[in-house]
Amino acid sequence: MELKRVVVTGLGALSPLGNSAEETWKNMLSGVSGAGPITHFDASMFKTQFACEVKNFNVTDFIDRKEARKMDLYTQYAIASAQMAVTDSGLDLEKVNKNRIGVIYGVGIGGIHTFEEEAGYYAVTGKEMGPKYNPFFIPKMIADIAAGHISIQYGFRGPNYCTTSACASSSNAIADAFNLIRLGKADMILSGGAEAAIWPAGVGGFNAMKALSTRNDDPTRASRPFSASRDGFIMGEGAACLILEELEHAKARGAKIYAEMVGAGMSADAYHITASHPEGLGAMLVMQNALEDAHMQPEDIDYINVHGTSTPVGDISEAKAIKALFKEHAYKLNISSTKSMTGHLLGAAGALEAMVSVLSVQNDIVPPTINHEEEDRDPEIDYDLNFTFNKAQKRTVRAALSNTFGFGGHNACVIFKKYAE
């Protein structure tokens, strides 16, 4: 069976760096940090009091206020990103077969705010008043509901579901969409991810694990991947959507093409519930699997958007994996962690970073890894690798690879290259 070619024809994003893909990309190239004091709740009693929040989000720009009250914030973010991507794609909804358009969205946690609110209300009032829950509690909370809402809004009746693999969730969504389209199961799929977990349970839970940075006196410089003084990740939130489309379908409707998706890989560390393998074996395997799927050699990749969360163990193991797989070519690559600016969007990270990879391919520029100081060097990291520290770098980007790794040892990798006939 001859596999169909898959291209990216629409982008949408809502991130700590901007309320569109364009604004996010512009600020990323400028090295802007999205970090600041938490405003979603009073975090003064928490070890970590800052995060990378979405700013100035007006839900009524995308959703009727009455309908929005029936949705958790992560679903609102997802819908906003999908609407922007559909608009960007130039899709004429009257001229497409909606039976062959799907929605696959990843989320790591889902409606944690809704769950926390409802469970907290019952804890306070339950004994006196008996159980009294909002009838929208369950449909607001469940992880798959964002994909459901998007399909309902547009009448898309193709494959529709949620992927959940912690921080690899939306990369898995994109990989699934890619595979379904190239197998001929759909013409187009809105694939992406959303997350809105900057609430007491989210921050408190990660604090208890000692996973978050506690650099409260300097939030904008707290996320510092591959630097010796890194002390954990910053929580981020938001959503991103990539419209993947079968090439001939895209050409027939005259769609603009950002890039071609050519490969996806998956693997497991099979090592620890939260820590990556210290030698990066799972990370190396997932990149190798993606390259094999794309029928590409390591030398074909020019840019790697790394998982790079700014944790003590994770950054070292990913750098080791890149060196082990790419060998001498590792020193000719550009590597960057855009989490240094956006924070870690958890289940939405893969979608946002896939979007960044697509735009790097399209524009021949690599966004930076910010917050690195020359004297702040970790002896376990090879600084002959080009981590694109502090300033974006122009270069030809023939192909870009994006890594995401999740708690549980879930690894996913996607590859995009320049589109050519």
JODAFEN-V75192 format. One record per residue. N is the residue number from 1. SS is DSSP state (H for helix, E for strand, - for the rest). PSI is psi as a letter, one per 20 degrees, with the letter a starting at -180 (none if undefined). Layout:
n | ss | psi
N | SS | PSI
N | SS | PSI
//
This chain:
n | ss | psi
1 | - | p
2 | - | p
3 | - | q
4 | - | q
5 | - | q
6 | E | p
7 | E | r
8 | E | p
9 | E | j
10 | E | q
11 | E | q
12 | E | q
13 | E | q
14 | E | o
15 | E | r
16 | - | i
17 | - | i
18 | E | q
19 | - | k
20 | - | r
21 | H | g
22 | H | g
23 | H | g
24 | H | g
25 | H | g
26 | H | g
27 | H | h
28 | H | g
29 | H | h
30 | - | i
31 | - | k
32 | - | p
33 | - | p
34 | - | j
35 | - | q
36 | E | r
37 | E | q
38 | - | p
39 | - | i
40 | - | h
41 | - | r
42 | - | o
43 | - | j
44 | - | h
45 | - | i
46 | - | q
47 | - | h
48 | - | p
49 | - | j
50 | E | r
51 | E | r
52 | E | n
53 | - | q
54 | - | q
55 | - | q
56 | - | k
57 | - | p
58 | - | o
59 | H | h
60 | H | i
61 | H | i
62 | - | h
63 | - | p
64 | - | p
65 | H | g
66 | H | g
67 | H | h
68 | H | h
69 | - | i
70 | - | j
71 | - | q
72 | - | q
73 | H | h
74 | H | h
75 | H | h
76 | H | g
77 | H | g
78 | H | g
79 | H | g
80 | H | g
81 | H | h
82 | H | g
83 | H | g
84 | H | h
85 | H | g
86 | H | g
87 | H | g
88 | H | h
89 | H | i
90 | - | k
91 | - | p
92 | - | o
93 | - | i
94 | - | i
95 | - | j
96 | - | q
97 | - | o
98 | H | i
99 | H | i
100 | H | k
101 | E | p
102 | E | r
103 | E | o
104 | E | o
105 | E | p
106 | E | q
107 | - | p
108 | - | g
109 | - | g
110 | - | b
111 | - | m
112 | H | h
113 | H | g
114 | H | g
115 | H | g
116 | H | g
117 | H | g
118 | H | g
119 | H | h
120 | H | h
121 | H | g
122 | H | h
123 | H | h
124 | H | g
125 | H | i
126 | H | g
127 | H | h
128 | H | h
129 | H | i
130 | - | r
131 | - | p
132 | - | n
133 | - | q
134 | - | p
135 | - | i
136 | - | j
137 | H | g
138 | H | g
139 | H | i
140 | H | h
141 | H | h
142 | - | q
143 | - | h
144 | - | i
145 | H | h
146 | H | g
147 | H | h
148 | H | g
149 | H | g
150 | H | g
151 | H | h
152 | H | g
153 | H | g
154 | H | i
155 | - | k
156 | - | o
157 | - | j
158 | - | a
159 | - | p
160 | E | o
161 | E | a
162 | E | q
163 | E | p
164 | - | o
165 | - | l
166 | H | c
167 | H | i
168 | H | j
169 | H | g
170 | H | h
171 | H | h
172 | H | h
173 | H | g
174 | H | g
175 | H | g
176 | H | g
177 | H | g
178 | H | g
179 | H | h
180 | H | h
181 | H | g
182 | H | i
183 | - | i
184 | - | j
185 | - | i
186 | - | q
187 | - | h
188 | E | q
189 | E | p
190 | E | o
191 | E | p
192 | E | b
193 | E | r
194 | E | q
195 | E | q
196 | - | m
197 | - | j
198 | - | m
199 | - | r
200 | H | g
201 | H | h
202 | H | g
203 | H | g
204 | H | h
205 | H | g
206 | H | h
207 | H | g
208 | H | h
209 | - | i
210 | - | k
211 | - | h
212 | E | q
213 | - | q
214 | - | k
215 | - | m
216 | - | h
217 | - | i
218 | - | m
219 | H | g
220 | H | i
221 | H | j
222 | - | h
223 | - | o
224 | - | m
225 | - | q
226 | - | j
227 | - | q
228 | - | h
229 | - | j
230 | - | q
231 | - | k
232 | - | r
233 | E | r
234 | - | p
235 | E | p
236 | E | r
237 | - | r
238 | E | b
239 | E | q
240 | E | q
241 | E | p
242 | E | p
243 | E | o
244 | E | p
245 | E | q
246 | E | p
247 | H | g
248 | H | h
249 | H | g
250 | H | g
251 | H | h
252 | H | h
253 | - | j
254 | - | k
255 | - | q
256 | - | q
257 | - | p
258 | - | g
259 | E | r
260 | E | p
261 | E | p
262 | E | i
263 | E | q
264 | E | q
265 | E | q
266 | E | q
267 | E | r
268 | E | q
269 | - | h
270 | - | l
271 | - | g
272 | - | q
273 | - | h
274 | - | h
275 | - | q
276 | - | q
277 | - | p
278 | - | h
279 | - | j
280 | - | k
281 | H | g
282 | H | h
283 | H | g
284 | H | g
285 | H | g
286 | H | h
287 | H | g
288 | H | g
289 | H | g
290 | H | g
291 | H | g
292 | H | g
293 | H | h
294 | - | i
295 | - | l
296 | - | q
297 | - | q
298 | H | h
299 | H | i
300 | H | i
301 | - | p
302 | - | h
303 | E | p
304 | E | o
305 | E | o
306 | - | r
307 | - | g
308 | - | m
309 | - | i
310 | - | k
311 | - | q
312 | H | g
313 | H | g
314 | H | g
315 | H | h
316 | H | g
317 | H | h
318 | H | g
319 | H | h
320 | H | g
321 | H | g
322 | H | g
323 | H | g
324 | H | h
325 | H | g
326 | H | i
327 | H | c
328 | H | h
329 | H | h
330 | H | h
331 | H | i
332 | - | i
333 | - | q
334 | E | p
335 | E | p
336 | E | q
337 | - | o
338 | - | i
339 | H | i
340 | H | h
341 | H | g
342 | H | i
343 | - | a
344 | E | o
345 | - | j
346 | H | c
347 | H | i
348 | H | i
349 | H | g
350 | H | g
351 | H | g
352 | H | g
353 | H | h
354 | H | g
355 | H | g
356 | H | g
357 | H | g
358 | H | g
359 | H | h
360 | H | g
361 | H | g
362 | H | h
363 | H | i
364 | - | l
365 | E | q
366 | E | p
367 | - | q
368 | - | r
369 | E | o
370 | - | r
371 | - | j
372 | - | p
373 | - | q
374 | - | h
375 | - | i
376 | - | m
377 | - | p
378 | - | p
379 | - | i
380 | - | j
381 | - | p
382 | - | o
383 | - | j
384 | - | i
385 | - | q
386 | - | n
387 | - | j
388 | - | l
389 | E | p
390 | - | i
391 | - | p
392 | - | q
393 | E | p
394 | E | p
395 | - | r
396 | - | p
397 | - | n
398 | - | h
399 | E | q
400 | E | q
401 | E | p
402 | E | p
403 | E | q
404 | E | p
405 | E | p
406 | E | q
407 | - | q
408 | - | i
409 | - | k
410 | E | p
411 | E | p
412 | E | q
413 | E | p
414 | E | q
415 | E | p
416 | E | q
417 | E | r
418 | - | p
419 | - | p
420 | - | q
421 | - | none
//
